[in-house]
Amino acid sequence: MTSPPTESHAGIEPTRPPRRRWLRIVSGVLASVVAAGSVGVAALQLGLPWQMGEGDRNHVYEGDAGSQRYQVHLPPQHDGTARLPVVMAIHGCAMTGYGWNSMKSTTQFNRLADQEVFIVVYPTQLVSRNVIACWNSTDPQDQRLDTGEPALLAGIARQVVEKYDADPDRLHVADASSGAGTAAILAVTYPDVFATVTSVAGGEYRLNQVDPDSTSPLDTAHQVWAQMGDRAWRVPLLVIQGERDEVVPPLVATRLVEHWTAVGDLVDDGLPNDSLDPAEETVSVPGAAGRHAYTHTTITAPDGSSIVESYRVQDMGHAWPGPDGDGRYTDHAGPDASARVWEFAERHSMP
C-alpha cells in the first residue's frame, strides 16, 4: 500500500469558491424540513430528562475538543465475559440521539441489539453547537483529524470500548442525513477506529466543496486519501438512499458510491488506475403491497471483500426505512435499514 501525500501537497484544494455548492442545493429544502422540529429539539436539550429504558446508560465524554452527551444500550447478554461489537448511531437534523424524535426510536436498534447481542451508542447534538441539532459536517473544523465533532465522536467510541470492554476491532457507525455526512468524515479521519460506515441519505467527504459541474468524485477521493495518511485502508461503506429524496438528491448517493470506489482504488496503490478491478452486481427486489421496490448493489474486490454496498429505494423520500421505526423521518414501506446495517457490520472487522 503506497503512502498518500500530505494534504498540503494533494493539489486539489479549491482555489476559489465553487460556482455552485452542494450545500446550496440541499440547504433550502433541509431548512424547511427541520424548522418545525427545532423547537422540540431545543426544549429537550435545555432541560427535559434523558430518556432511558432497560439496559440504557447515560454518559458525558470530556476531551480536548469539548464535551459530548451520549447514551449506551447494553443487551441483556452483556456480562463482561465477551467483547461485544458496537454500533454508533448518529442522528440527523431536528433529531436527538435518545430523546424527542430520536435516533433510538427511529432505528429501533435496541431491540435488534438485544436479539443479535451488540452494544448501541447514541450521541446527541447540542443546540449550543447547532440550533437545529445538525452535525456540522460542512464546517472545515469538523472535517479533520483530532478536531471538532470527529474527535468527540471517536473519543466516545474509544470510551465505550474501555468502559464496557467492547471489541475495538468491531466498532461500526451508522448515520442519517447530516449525521451521514459526519459518518463519511469519521471513515476518513478515523479509519483506524471504525470497521464499517453506513450513510443513509448522506454524501461524500467535503460535499460542501463540490461543484457538480466541475468536481469529480475522484477529486474528493484524493482529499480522502490525503487526510487518511498512513492510517489509510478500505473502510467498507454501506449507502442507503431514497429515490424521491428532495433534501439529499439521489445524485448525491450516486457520487458517494463513485467517490468511495475511487478511494479504494487510491488506497490500493496510490494511483487512480482501477488496480482493484472491482466486481459489481445488482439485484432488483420488486415492490409488493405496502412495500417499496429497491435495488441492492455490491462492489467488491477480487478477494471478495466489500468496497461499497448500496440500496436505492424507489418511492422513498428523506427517511430511515424500516417497518418498526418511530419518528418524524421514517418510512415503514422501505427495507429494514437497521437490519441491513447489522448484517453489513457483522461481516466486517478491522483488518
C-alpha positions as CSV (number, residue, x, y, z in Angstrom):
1,M,0.0,0.0,0.0
2,T,1.5,3.3,-1.1
3,S,1.6,6.1,1.4
4,P,-0.6,9.1,0.3
5,P,0.8,12.6,0.1
6,T,0.2,15.1,2.8
7,E,-2.9,17.1,2.4
8,S,-1.0,20.3,1.7
9,H,0.6,18.6,-1.3
10,A,-2.6,16.9,-2.5
11,G,-3.0,19.6,-5.1
12,I,-6.8,19.6,-5.2
13,E,-7.8,22.1,-2.6
14,P,-10.1,24.6,-4.3
15,T,-8.5,28.0,-5.0
16,R,-11.8,29.8,-5.3
17,P,-15.4,29.1,-4.0
18,P,-17.1,26.6,-6.4
19,R,-19.7,28.2,-8.7
20,R,-22.4,26.0,-7.2
21,R,-22.0,24.2,-3.9
22,W,-24.0,21.2,-2.9
23,L,-24.6,23.0,0.3
24,R,-26.8,25.4,-1.6
25,I,-28.6,22.6,-3.3
26,V,-29.7,20.9,-0.1
27,S,-29.8,23.6,2.5
28,G,-33.0,25.4,1.4
29,V,-35.2,22.3,1.5
30,L,-33.4,21.0,4.6
31,A,-34.2,24.2,6.4
32,S,-37.9,23.8,5.8
33,V,-37.8,20.2,6.9
34,V,-36.1,20.8,10.2
35,A,-37.6,24.2,11.2
36,A,-40.8,22.6,12.6
37,G,-38.7,20.3,14.8
38,S,-36.2,22.8,16.1
39,V,-38.4,24.0,19.0
40,G,-38.8,20.4,20.3
41,V,-35.1,19.8,20.0
42,A,-34.3,22.9,21.9
43,A,-36.8,22.0,24.6
44,L,-35.2,18.6,25.1
45,Q,-31.6,19.9,25.1
46,L,-32.4,22.7,27.5
47,G,-33.6,20.5,30.3
48,L,-36.1,17.7,29.7
49,P,-35.0,14.4,31.3
50,W,-32.8,12.0,29.3
51,Q,-35.0,9.2,28.1
52,M,-33.9,5.8,29.5
53,G,-35.1,2.2,29.1
54,E,-33.9,-1.2,30.2
55,G,-30.2,-1.6,29.6
56,D,-29.6,2.1,28.9
57,R,-26.7,4.1,30.5
58,N,-26.1,7.9,30.1
59,H,-22.7,9.4,29.8
60,V,-20.8,12.6,29.0
61,Y,-17.5,12.4,27.2
62,E,-14.9,15.1,28.0
63,G,-11.9,15.6,25.7
64,D,-9.7,18.3,24.2
65,A,-12.4,19.0,21.6
66,G,-15.1,19.6,24.3
67,S,-17.8,17.5,25.8
68,Q,-20.5,15.3,24.3
69,R,-23.5,13.6,25.8
70,Y,-24.4,10.1,24.7
71,Q,-26.4,7.1,25.7
72,V,-25.3,3.5,25.6
73,H,-27.6,0.5,25.3
74,L,-26.4,-2.8,26.7
75,P,-28.1,-6.0,25.6
76,P,-29.2,-8.4,28.4
77,Q,-26.4,-10.8,27.5
78,H,-23.7,-8.2,28.4
79,D,-21.9,-9.6,31.5
80,G,-18.3,-8.6,30.8
81,T,-17.2,-12.1,29.7
82,A,-17.3,-11.5,26.0
83,R,-16.1,-8.5,24.0
84,L,-19.2,-7.3,22.1
85,P,-19.3,-5.3,18.9
86,V,-20.5,-1.7,18.9
87,V,-22.8,0.3,16.6
88,M,-22.8,4.0,17.0
89,A,-26.0,5.6,15.5
90,I,-25.7,9.3,14.7
91,H,-28.9,11.2,14.2
92,G,-29.8,13.8,11.5
93,C,-31.1,17.4,11.8
94,A,-34.0,18.2,14.2
95,M,-33.4,14.9,15.9
96,T,-31.8,13.7,19.1
97,G,-29.8,10.6,20.0
98,Y,-32.2,9.3,22.6
99,G,-35.0,11.7,23.5
100,W,-37.5,13.6,21.3
101,N,-37.6,12.3,17.7
102,S,-34.6,10.2,18.5
103,M,-32.3,8.0,16.5
104,K,-33.0,5.4,19.1
105,S,-36.7,5.3,18.3
106,T,-36.2,5.8,14.6
107,T,-33.9,2.9,14.1
108,Q,-35.2,0.6,16.9
109,F,-31.6,-0.6,17.2
110,N,-32.1,-1.5,20.9
111,R,-34.5,-4.3,20.0
112,L,-32.1,-5.6,17.3
113,A,-29.1,-5.4,19.7
114,D,-30.9,-7.4,22.3
115,Q,-31.6,-10.1,19.7
116,E,-28.2,-10.1,18.0
117,V,-26.0,-9.1,21.0
118,F,-24.2,-5.9,20.3
119,I,-23.9,-2.5,22.1
120,V,-25.5,0.6,20.7
121,V,-24.3,4.2,21.2
122,Y,-26.4,7.3,20.6
123,P,-24.6,10.6,20.7
124,T,-26.9,13.7,20.8
125,Q,-26.1,17.1,19.4
126,L,-26.4,20.2,21.5
127,V,-28.3,23.3,20.3
128,S,-25.4,25.3,21.7
129,R,-23.4,23.7,18.9
130,N,-26.1,23.8,16.2
131,V,-29.5,25.5,16.7
132,I,-31.4,22.8,14.8
133,A,-29.2,19.9,16.2
134,C,-27.5,19.2,12.9
135,W,-24.0,17.8,13.0
136,N,-21.7,20.3,11.4
137,S,-20.3,18.2,8.6
138,T,-19.9,21.2,6.3
139,D,-17.6,23.1,8.7
140,P,-13.8,22.6,7.9
141,Q,-13.2,22.4,11.7
142,D,-15.3,19.3,11.7
143,Q,-13.7,17.6,8.7
144,R,-10.2,16.9,10.2
145,L,-8.5,14.5,12.5
146,D,-8.3,15.5,16.2
147,T,-10.6,18.5,16.0
148,G,-14.3,19.2,16.4
149,E,-17.0,16.7,16.2
150,P,-14.9,13.9,14.7
151,A,-12.6,14.0,17.7
152,L,-15.6,13.9,20.1
153,L,-17.3,11.0,18.3
154,A,-14.1,9.0,18.0
155,G,-13.5,9.7,21.7
156,I,-16.9,8.4,22.6
157,A,-16.2,5.2,20.6
158,R,-12.9,4.6,22.4
159,Q,-14.5,5.4,25.8
160,V,-17.3,2.9,25.2
161,V,-14.7,0.2,24.3
162,E,-12.8,0.9,27.5
163,K,-15.7,1.2,29.9
164,Y,-17.7,-1.8,28.6
165,D,-14.8,-3.9,27.4
166,A,-16.2,-3.9,23.9
167,D,-14.3,-5.3,20.8
168,P,-12.2,-2.4,19.4
169,D,-12.0,-4.3,16.0
170,R,-15.8,-4.3,15.6
171,L,-16.7,-0.6,16.0
172,H,-19.3,0.5,13.4
173,V,-21.0,3.8,12.7
174,A,-24.4,4.3,11.0
175,D,-25.7,7.8,10.4
176,A,-28.6,9.6,8.8
177,S,-28.7,12.9,6.8
178,S,-26.4,15.5,8.5
179,G,-25.2,12.6,10.6
180,A,-24.4,10.6,7.4
181,G,-22.2,13.4,6.3
182,T,-20.4,13.0,9.6
183,A,-20.2,9.3,9.1
184,A,-18.2,9.8,5.9
185,I,-15.9,12.2,7.8
186,L,-15.4,9.6,10.5
187,A,-14.4,7.0,7.9
188,V,-11.8,9.5,6.6
189,T,-10.5,10.9,9.8
190,Y,-10.6,7.8,11.9
191,P,-10.2,4.8,9.6
192,D,-8.2,3.2,12.4
193,V,-11.2,3.3,14.7
194,F,-14.3,2.3,12.7
195,A,-14.6,-1.0,10.9
196,T,-17.6,0.0,8.7
197,V,-19.6,3.1,8.0
198,T,-23.2,3.4,6.9
199,S,-24.6,6.5,5.2
200,V,-28.4,6.9,5.0
201,A,-29.2,10.0,2.8
202,G,-25.6,11.3,3.0
203,G,-22.8,12.4,0.7
204,E,-19.1,12.3,0.1
205,Y,-16.3,13.8,2.1
206,R,-16.3,17.6,1.8
207,L,-19.5,17.6,-0.1
208,N,-19.9,21.3,0.6
209,Q,-16.9,22.0,-1.6
210,V,-18.3,20.1,-4.6
211,D,-19.3,21.9,-7.8
212,P,-21.2,19.1,-9.6
213,D,-20.3,20.6,-12.9
214,S,-16.5,20.5,-12.4
215,T,-15.6,18.5,-9.3
216,S,-15.4,14.8,-9.9
217,P,-15.7,12.1,-7.3
218,L,-12.1,11.3,-7.9
219,D,-11.2,14.9,-6.9
220,T,-12.7,14.4,-3.4
221,A,-11.3,10.9,-3.2
222,H,-7.8,12.4,-3.4
223,Q,-8.7,14.6,-0.4
224,V,-9.8,11.5,1.5
225,W,-6.6,9.7,0.7
226,A,-4.5,12.7,1.8
227,Q,-6.5,13.1,5.1
228,M,-6.2,9.4,5.9
229,G,-2.4,9.5,5.8
230,D,-0.5,6.4,6.9
231,R,-3.7,5.0,8.5
232,A,-5.4,4.5,5.1
233,W,-7.4,1.4,4.4
234,R,-10.5,0.5,2.6
235,V,-13.2,1.1,5.2
236,P,-16.3,-0.8,3.9
237,L,-19.2,1.6,3.2
238,L,-23.0,0.9,3.1
239,V,-25.2,3.5,1.3
240,I,-29.0,3.7,1.6
241,Q,-30.8,6.3,-0.5
242,G,-34.4,7.1,-1.3
243,E,-35.1,7.8,-5.0
244,R,-37.6,10.5,-4.1
245,D,-35.4,12.3,-1.6
246,E,-35.8,16.1,-2.2
247,V,-33.5,17.0,0.7
248,V,-30.5,15.0,-0.4
249,P,-30.9,14.2,-4.1
250,P,-30.2,10.7,-5.4
251,L,-27.3,12.1,-7.4
252,V,-25.5,12.7,-4.2
253,A,-25.6,9.0,-3.4
254,T,-24.5,8.1,-6.9
255,R,-21.5,10.3,-6.4
256,L,-20.8,8.9,-3.0
257,V,-20.6,5.3,-4.4
258,E,-18.2,6.5,-7.2
259,H,-16.2,8.6,-4.7
260,W,-15.7,5.7,-2.2
261,T,-14.8,3.3,-5.0
262,A,-12.2,5.8,-6.1
263,V,-10.9,6.0,-2.5
264,G,-10.4,2.2,-2.5
265,D,-8.5,2.4,-5.8
266,L,-6.2,5.1,-4.4
267,V,-5.6,3.2,-1.1
268,D,-4.6,0.1,-3.1
269,D,-1.5,1.5,-4.8
270,G,-1.7,5.3,-4.7
271,L,-2.9,5.7,-8.3
272,P,-6.3,6.1,-9.9
273,N,-5.7,3.1,-12.2
274,D,-8.5,0.7,-11.4
275,S,-5.9,-1.6,-9.8
276,L,-8.6,-3.2,-7.6
277,D,-10.5,-4.5,-10.6
278,P,-13.8,-4.4,-8.7
279,A,-16.8,-6.6,-9.5
280,E,-20.2,-5.0,-9.4
281,E,-23.5,-6.9,-9.1
282,T,-27.0,-5.5,-8.8
283,V,-30.1,-7.3,-7.6
284,S,-33.6,-5.8,-8.0
285,V,-36.3,-6.5,-5.5
286,P,-39.8,-5.7,-6.8
287,G,-42.4,-3.8,-4.7
288,A,-45.3,-5.5,-3.0
289,A,-48.4,-4.4,-1.1
290,G,-47.2,-1.7,1.2
291,R,-43.5,-2.2,0.3
292,H,-41.2,-0.2,-1.9
293,A,-39.2,-1.8,-4.6
294,Y,-35.4,-1.4,-4.3
295,T,-32.1,-2.4,-5.8
296,H,-29.1,-3.7,-3.9
297,T,-25.7,-3.2,-5.5
298,T,-22.4,-4.7,-4.2
299,I,-19.0,-3.6,-5.3
300,T,-16.3,-6.0,-4.2
301,A,-12.6,-6.5,-4.6
302,P,-11.3,-9.7,-6.3
303,D,-10.8,-11.3,-2.9
304,G,-14.5,-10.8,-2.2
305,S,-14.0,-8.0,0.4
306,S,-16.5,-5.2,0.3
307,I,-15.8,-1.8,-1.1
308,V,-19.3,-0.3,-1.3
309,E,-22.8,-1.7,-1.0
310,S,-25.8,0.4,-1.7
311,Y,-29.6,0.2,-1.5
312,R,-31.6,2.5,-3.8
313,V,-35.2,2.6,-2.6
314,Q,-38.0,3.5,-5.0
315,D,-40.7,6.0,-3.9
316,M,-38.9,6.8,-0.6
317,G,-38.1,10.3,0.4
318,H,-35.7,11.7,3.1
319,A,-36.2,8.9,5.7
320,W,-34.8,6.0,7.6
321,P,-36.6,2.9,6.2
322,G,-37.8,0.1,8.4
323,P,-41.1,-1.5,9.4
324,D,-40.8,-0.6,13.1
325,G,-39.3,2.9,13.2
326,D,-41.0,5.6,15.3
327,G,-40.1,9.1,14.4
328,R,-40.7,12.0,12.1
329,Y,-38.2,10.7,9.4
330,T,-39.2,7.1,9.0
331,D,-40.6,5.1,6.1
332,H,-42.3,1.8,7.1
333,A,-42.5,0.7,3.5
334,G,-38.8,0.6,2.9
335,P,-36.4,-2.3,3.6
336,D,-35.3,-2.6,7.2
337,A,-32.2,-0.4,7.2
338,S,-31.3,-1.3,10.8
339,A,-31.2,-5.0,9.9
340,R,-29.2,-4.2,6.8
341,V,-26.7,-2.1,8.9
342,W,-26.2,-5.0,11.3
343,E,-25.9,-7.6,8.5
344,F,-23.2,-5.4,6.9
345,A,-21.4,-4.7,10.1
346,E,-21.4,-8.4,11.2
347,R,-19.5,-9.4,8.1
348,H,-16.6,-7.0,8.8
349,S,-14.0,-6.2,11.4
350,M,-10.8,-4.1,11.4
351,P,-8.0,-5.7,9.2
